[in-house]
Amino acid sequence: MNRKWLVLVIALLVAGGGAAFWWQDTFTSPMPEGIRSSNGRIEAERIEIATKLAGRIAEVLLDEGDWVEAGDVIARMDTDELEAQLHQAQASVLQAQQQRLQAEALLRQRKSELVTAEAEFKRVSQLAKDGFFSDAQADAQRTVLDTAQAAVAAAEAGISLADATIASADAAVDRLEALIRDAALTAPRPGRVQYVLAQEGEVLGAGGRVATLTDLSDMYMSIFLPTADAARLAIGDEARIILDALPEYVIPATVTFVASTAQFTPRSVETADEREQLMFRVNLTISPELLADYLDRARAGVPGMGYVRLDKSIEWPANLVVRLPE
């Protein structure tokens, strides 16, 4: 029994020594000239799913950790009041349409009266010339004609007014239908539900947050480099990332951002000396195509080391050759 324990202890010591040697060789051995490193954390863009209007949450359809595709419904707001307003607006559309029909009928009537007035005026004018009617009678018929013409113009304006009323009512319907659609809170992009911040039955104000998504197709590590190093980097340069949780893998990345102004580095940078210097923030982004193959393993917030190559002519050292999970 003691012998078995002795063998186990020796095996553990050998494994521990090998791991320590590997760690020493990988992380603490000096980097070749032209390679710079800095610690950081994997970051991902967060998407806040929030309400457009104040209201009560009718249902929450997903839990924290669930994966969603673009367009998936995350939660629904209560729409009873909006639907009542929609029915009222739809009724207003029907009412405006009926008013237009009435305006069209009135226009036809006024046009018929105008035809009669024009004919009567023509007849009276001719008789007045022949001496059978006085000028006063002709003037009275002229007034009748003018009144008929004004009635036609008013009826035509009534149709334009009815059209405007219909357009206004239709716009109200469209607005309410859009608000009802917005009551279904959907994911704008694929991602994982990071937090569910509200539950069924809660009343939220306009802009109230319901859930937070993590967009795992847009992940990067921010590192900080001194001026001399940052000045030699260009957008599109190759980079490498090694995560503390998965030190056996080397992840390829690309320089996608180099700050235009220096800043004091945050406390997450390893040494106090580095924190006392003005540094430039550099983003190392993992390609969306690569992330698509490892969505089940992608995690934001994981610490690690980022490496950049200041001279493109040099080769990456063996410990920074890309190694990915099978």
LOLO-572249 format. One record per residue (C-alpha): residue number from 0; x, y, z. Coordinates in Angstrom, 1 decimal, padded with zeros to 4 digits. Each point is the difference from the previous one (the first is absolute). Example, Ala and Ser with C-alpha at 12.3 -4.5 7.8 and 13.67 -1.06 7.14 Angstrom:
<0, <012.3, -004.5, 007.8>>;
<1, <001.4, 003.4, -000.7>>;
***
This chain:
<0, <000.0, 000.0, 000.0>>;
<1, <002.8, 002.4, 001.0>>;
<2, <001.8, -000.8, -003.3>>;
<3, <-003.1, 000.9, -002.0>>;
<4, <-000.2, 003.4, 001.8>>;
<5, <003.7, 000.5, -000.6>>;
<6, <-000.4, -000.6, -003.8>>;
<7, <-003.0, 002.4, -000.1>>;
<8, <002.0, 002.7, 001.8>>;
<9, <002.9, -000.4, -002.4>>;
<10, <-002.3, 000.2, -003.0>>;
<11, <-001.6, 003.2, 001.3>>;
<12, <003.4, 001.6, 000.7>>;
<13, <001.2, -000.9, -003.5>>;
<14, <-003.3, 001.4, -001.6>>;
<15, <000.3, 003.1, 002.2>>;
<16, <003.6, 000.5, -001.0>>;
<17, <-000.8, -000.4, -003.6>>;
<18, <-002.8, 002.5, 000.2>>;
<19, <002.2, 002.5, 001.8>>;
<20, <002.7, -000.5, -002.6>>;
<21, <-002.5, 000.6, -002.8>>;
<22, <-001.4, 003.1, 001.8>>;
<23, <003.6, 001.3, 000.5>>;
<24, <000.9, -000.7, -003.6>>;
<25, <-003.2, 001.5, -001.5>>;
<26, <-000.7, 003.0, 002.1>>;
<27, <003.0, 001.1, 001.9>>;
<28, <002.8, -000.6, -002.5>>;
<29, <000.9, 003.3, -001.8>>;
<30, <-001.8, 000.8, -003.2>>;
<31, <002.0, 000.2, -003.2>>;
<32, <000.9, 003.5, -001.1>>;
<33, <-003.0, 001.5, -001.9>>;
<34, <-002.6, -001.9, 002.0>>;
<35, <-001.8, 002.0, 002.7>>;
<36, <-002.6, -001.3, 002.5>>;
<37, <-002.5, 001.4, 002.6>>;
<38, <-002.7, -001.5, 002.1>>;
<39, <-003.7, 000.6, -000.6>>;
<40, <-003.4, -001.5, 000.0>>;
<41, <-002.2, -001.3, -002.7>>;
<42, <-002.8, 002.5, -000.6>>;
<43, <-003.2, -000.4, -002.1>>;
<44, <-002.5, 002.6, -001.1>>;
<45, <-003.1, 000.0, 002.2>>;
<46, <-003.5, 000.8, -001.3>>;
<47, <-002.6, 001.3, 002.4>>;
<48, <-003.5, -001.1, -000.8>>;
<49, <-002.3, 002.8, 001.2>>;
<50, <-003.6, 001.1, -000.3>>;
<51, <-001.0, 002.8, -002.3>>;
<52, <-003.0, 001.1, 002.1>>;
<53, <-000.9, -000.4, 003.6>>;
<54, <-002.1, -003.1, 000.7>>;
<55, <-000.4, -003.3, 001.7>>;
<56, <002.0, -003.1, -001.0>>;
<57, <-002.4, -002.7, -001.2>>;
<58, <002.5, -002.8, -000.3>>;
<59, <003.8, -000.7, -000.1>>;
<60, <000.8, -002.8, -002.3>>;
<61, <003.7, -000.7, 000.6>>;
<62, <002.3, -000.6, 002.9>>;
<63, <003.6, 001.0, 000.7>>;
<64, <002.4, -002.0, -002.0>>;
<65, <-002.4, -000.7, -002.9>>;
<66, <001.3, 000.5, -003.5>>;
<67, <-002.2, 002.3, -002.3>>;
<68, <000.0, 000.6, -003.7>>;
<69, <-000.7, 003.4, -001.6>>;
<70, <-003.8, 000.6, 000.2>>;
<71, <-000.7, -002.4, 002.8>>;
<72, <-002.5, 001.4, 002.5>>;
<73, <001.4, 000.4, 003.5>>;
<74, <-003.0, 001.6, 001.7>>;
<75, <-003.4, 001.5, -000.7>>;
<76, <-001.6, 003.0, 001.5>>;
<77, <-003.7, 000.2, 000.8>>;
<78, <-001.8, 001.6, -003.0>>;
<79, <-003.7, 000.1, 001.2>>;
<80, <-000.1, 003.8, 000.1>>;
<81, <001.8, 000.3, -003.3>>;
<82, <-002.4, -002.5, -001.7>>;
<83, <-003.0, 002.0, 001.3>>;
<84, <001.5, 003.2, -001.5>>;
<85, <000.7, -001.9, -003.2>>;
<86, <-003.7, -001.0, -000.3>>;
<87, <-001.0, 003.6, 000.6>>;
<88, <002.4, 001.1, -002.7>>;
<89, <-001.3, -002.6, -002.4>>;
<90, <-003.5, 001.2, 000.6>>;
<91, <001.1, 003.5, -000.7>>;
<92, <001.3, -001.2, -003.4>>;
<93, <-003.4, -001.4, -000.8>>;
<94, <-001.7, 003.1, 001.1>>;
<95, <002.2, 002.2, -002.1>>;
<96, <-000.6, -002.3, -003.0>>;
<97, <-003.7, 000.4, 000.4>>;
<98, <000.4, 003.8, 000.2>>;
<99, <001.8, -000.1, -003.3>>;
<100, <-002.8, -002.0, -001.6>>;
<101, <-002.4, 002.7, 001.3>>;
<102, <002.2, 002.7, -001.3>>;
<103, <000.1, -001.7, -003.4>>;
<104, <-003.8, -000.2, -000.1>>;
<105, <-000.3, 003.7, 001.0>>;
<106, <002.4, 000.9, -002.7>>;
<107, <-002.1, -001.8, -002.6>>;
<108, <-003.1, 001.8, 001.3>>;
<109, <001.8, 003.4, -000.1>>;
<110, <001.2, -000.6, -003.5>>;
<111, <-003.5, -000.9, -001.2>>;
<112, <-001.3, 003.2, 001.6>>;
<113, <002.8, 001.9, -001.8>>;
<114, <-001.0, -001.4, -003.3>>;
<115, <-003.7, 001.1, 000.6>>;
<116, <001.2, 003.5, 001.1>>;
<117, <002.2, 000.4, -003.0>>;
<118, <-002.8, -001.0, -002.4>>;
<119, <-002.5, 002.3, 001.8>>;
<120, <002.4, 002.9, 000.0>>;
<121, <000.6, -000.4, -003.7>>;
<122, <-003.7, -000.1, -000.7>>;
<123, <-000.7, 003.1, 002.1>>;
<124, <002.9, 001.9, -001.4>>;
<125, <-001.3, -000.6, -003.5>>;
<126, <-003.6, 001.0, 000.9>>;
<127, <001.3, 003.1, 001.7>>;
<128, <001.8, 001.0, -003.2>>;
<129, <-003.3, -000.5, -001.8>>;
<130, <-001.8, 002.2, 002.5>>;
<131, <-002.1, -002.7, 001.6>>;
<132, <001.9, 000.2, 003.4>>;
<133, <001.4, 002.9, 001.9>>;
<134, <003.6, 000.5, 000.8>>;
<135, <-000.8, -000.6, 003.7>>;
<136, <-001.4, -003.4, -000.8>>;
<137, <003.2, -000.8, -002.0>>;
<138, <002.1, 001.2, 002.9>>;
<139, <-001.9, -002.2, 002.4>>;
<140, <000.6, -003.0, -002.3>>;
<141, <003.7, 000.9, -000.1>>;
<142, <000.0, -000.2, 003.8>>;
<143, <-001.6, -003.4, -000.1>>;
<144, <002.7, -001.2, -002.4>>;
<145, <002.8, 001.4, 002.2>>;
<146, <-001.5, -001.7, 003.0>>;
<147, <-000.1, -003.3, -001.8>>;
<148, <003.6, 000.3, -001.1>>;
<149, <001.0, 000.8, 003.6>>;
<150, <-001.9, -003.1, 001.2>>;
<151, <001.9, -002.2, -002.5>>;
<152, <003.4, 001.5, 001.3>>;
<153, <-001.1, -000.7, 003.6>>;
<154, <-001.0, -003.5, -000.8>>;
<155, <003.4, -000.6, -001.7>>;
<156, <001.7, 001.3, 003.1>>;
<157, <-002.1, -002.3, 002.0>>;
<158, <001.5, -003.0, -001.9>>;
<159, <003.6, 001.3, 000.6>>;
<160, <-000.9, 000.4, 003.7>>;
<161, <-001.3, -003.6, 000.1>>;
<162, <003.2, -001.2, -001.7>>;
<163, <002.1, 001.7, 002.6>>;
<164, <-002.2, -001.4, 002.8>>;
<165, <000.5, -003.5, -001.4>>;
<166, <003.7, 000.5, -000.3>>;
<167, <000.2, 001.2, 003.6>>;
<168, <-002.0, -003.0, 001.3>>;
<169, <002.1, -002.4, -002.1>>;
<170, <003.1, 001.5, 001.6>>;
<171, <-001.4, -000.5, 003.4>>;
<172, <-000.7, -003.6, -000.8>>;
<173, <003.6, -000.5, -001.3>>;
<174, <001.4, 001.7, 003.1>>;
<175, <-001.9, -002.3, 002.4>>;
<176, <000.8, -003.1, -002.1>>;
<177, <003.7, 001.0, 000.2>>;
<178, <-000.3, 000.4, 003.8>>;
<179, <-001.7, -003.4, 000.3>>;
<180, <002.8, -001.5, -002.0>>;
<181, <002.6, 001.7, 002.2>>;
<182, <-001.7, -001.5, 003.0>>;
<183, <001.6, -003.3, -001.1>>;
<184, <003.6, 000.6, 001.1>>;
<185, <002.3, -001.9, -002.4>>;
<186, <003.7, -000.6, -000.3>>;
<187, <001.6, 002.2, -002.7>>;
<188, <003.0, -002.3, -000.4>>;
<189, <000.9, -003.6, 001.0>>;
<190, <001.4, -000.3, 003.5>>;
<191, <-000.3, -001.5, 003.5>>;
<192, <-002.4, 001.3, 002.7>>;
<193, <002.4, 001.4, 002.6>>;
<194, <-002.5, 001.4, 002.5>>;
<195, <-003.8, 000.0, 000.3>>;
<196, <-000.8, 003.2, 001.8>>;
<197, <-003.8, 000.0, 000.3>>;
<198, <-002.7, -002.6, 000.4>>;
<199, <-003.6, -000.5, -001.0>>;
<200, <-002.3, 002.4, 001.6>>;
<201, <002.5, 002.7, 000.7>>;
<202, <-000.8, 003.6, -001.2>>;
<203, <002.8, 001.8, -001.7>>;
<204, <000.5, 003.5, -001.2>>;
<205, <000.9, 001.0, -003.6>>;
<206, <003.5, -001.4, -000.6>>;
<207, <-000.2, -002.5, 002.9>>;
<208, <002.5, -002.8, -000.5>>;
<209, <-001.4, -003.5, -000.2>>;
<210, <003.1, -002.0, -001.0>>;
<211, <003.6, 000.3, -001.0>>;
<212, <001.5, -002.0, -002.9>>;
<213, <003.6, -000.7, -000.7>>;
<214, <000.9, 000.1, -003.7>>;
<215, <002.5, -002.8, -000.3>>;
<216, <000.7, 000.8, -003.6>>;
<217, <001.8, 003.2, 001.1>>;
<218, <002.7, -000.9, 002.6>>;
<219, <003.3, 001.7, 000.6>>;
<220, <002.7, 000.6, 002.6>>;
<221, <001.1, 003.5, 001.0>>;
<222, <003.7, 000.3, 000.9>>;
<223, <002.2, 003.0, 000.8>>;
<224, <003.3, 000.7, -001.7>>;
<225, <002.5, 002.8, 000.4>>;
<226, <000.4, 002.7, -002.6>>;
<227, <003.0, -001.6, -001.8>>;
<228, <-001.8, -003.3, -000.5>>;
<229, <-003.4, 001.4, -000.8>>;
<230, <001.5, 002.3, -002.7>>;
<231, <001.3, -003.1, -001.9>>;
<232, <-003.4, -001.7, -000.2>>;
<233, <-002.4, 000.3, -002.9>>;
<234, <-003.6, -001.0, -000.3>>;
<235, <-000.1, -003.5, -001.4>>;
<236, <003.2, -001.2, 001.6>>;
<237, <000.0, -003.6, 001.3>>;
<238, <-000.2, -000.7, 003.7>>;
<239, <-000.4, -002.9, 002.4>>;
<240, <-002.0, -000.6, 003.1>>;
<241, <000.6, -002.6, 002.8>>;
<242, <-002.7, -000.3, 002.6>>;
<243, <000.8, -000.9, 003.6>>;
<244, <-002.7, -002.6, 000.1>>;
<245, <001.2, -001.7, -003.2>>;
<246, <003.8, 000.6, -000.1>>;
<247, <000.6, -002.9, -002.3>>;
<248, <-001.7, 001.8, -002.9>>;
<249, <001.2, 003.0, -002.0>>;
<250, <-002.8, 002.0, -001.6>>;
<251, <000.7, 002.1, -003.1>>;
<252, <-001.2, 003.6, 000.0>>;
<253, <000.3, 003.2, -001.9>>;
<254, <000.8, 003.6, 001.1>>;
<255, <-003.2, 001.9, -000.6>>;
<256, <000.5, 003.1, 002.0>>;
<257, <002.9, 002.1, 001.2>>;
<258, <-001.0, 003.0, 002.2>>;
<259, <000.9, 003.4, -001.4>>;
<260, <000.8, 001.4, 003.4>>;
<261, <001.8, -001.4, 003.0>>;
<262, <-001.6, -000.7, 003.4>>;
<263, <000.9, -001.3, 003.4>>;
<264, <-000.4, -003.7, 000.0>>;
<265, <-002.6, -001.6, 002.2>>;
<266, <000.8, -001.9, 003.2>>;
<267, <-000.5, -003.3, -001.8>>;
<268, <003.4, 000.4, -001.6>>;
<269, <002.5, -002.2, 001.8>>;
<270, <002.7, 002.3, 001.3>>;
<271, <-000.1, 003.3, 001.8>>;
<272, <002.8, 001.3, -002.2>>;
<273, <-002.1, -000.5, -003.1>>;
<274, <-003.0, 001.6, 001.7>>;
<275, <002.0, 003.1, 000.7>>;
<276, <000.7, 000.5, -003.7>>;
<277, <-002.2, 001.5, -002.7>>;
<278, <-000.9, -002.9, -002.3>>;
<279, <-002.0, -000.6, -003.2>>;
<280, <-002.9, -002.3, -000.1>>;
<281, <000.1, -002.6, -002.7>>;
<282, <-002.9, -002.4, -000.9>>;
<283, <000.8, -003.5, -001.1>>;
<284, <-003.1, -001.4, -001.7>>;
<285, <-000.8, -003.7, -000.6>>;
<286, <-001.5, -000.6, -003.5>>;
<287, <-003.8, -000.7, 000.0>>;
<288, <000.7, -003.0, -002.3>>;
<289, <002.2, -001.6, 002.7>>;
<290, <-002.4, 000.9, 002.8>>;
<291, <-002.8, -001.7, -002.0>>;
<292, <001.8, -003.3, 000.4>>;
<293, <000.3, 000.3, 003.8>>;
<294, <-003.2, 001.8, 001.1>>;
<295, <-000.6, -002.6, 002.7>>;
<296, <003.4, 000.8, 001.6>>;
<297, <000.1, 003.8, -000.5>>;
<298, <-000.1, 001.9, 003.2>>;
<299, <000.4, 003.7, 000.8>>;
<300, <002.0, 001.1, 003.0>>;
<301, <002.7, -002.7, -000.2>>;
<302, <003.4, 001.5, 000.8>>;
<303, <003.1, -000.8, -002.1>>;
<304, <002.9, 001.4, -001.9>>;
<305, <000.1, 001.8, -003.3>>;
<306, <003.0, 000.0, -002.3>>;
<307, <000.8, 002.2, -002.9>>;
<308, <002.8, -000.1, -002.6>>;
<309, <001.7, 003.3, -000.7>>;
<310, <002.0, -001.3, -002.9>>;
<311, <-001.8, -001.9, -002.6>>;
<312, <003.2, -001.6, -001.3>>;
<313, <000.6, -002.0, 003.1>>;
<314, <-001.7, -003.4, 000.6>>;
<315, <-002.2, -000.7, 003.0>>;
<316, <001.9, -002.0, 002.6>>;
<317, <-001.0, -003.7, 000.5>>;
<318, <-002.0, 000.8, 003.1>>;
<319, <-002.2, 002.5, -002.0>>;
<320, <-000.8, -002.2, -003.0>>;
<321, <-003.7, -000.3, -000.4>>;
<322, <-001.5, -003.0, 001.9>>;
<323, <-003.7, -000.4, 000.2>>;
<324, <-002.3, -002.6, 001.5>>;
<325, <-001.0, -002.9, -002.2>>;
***
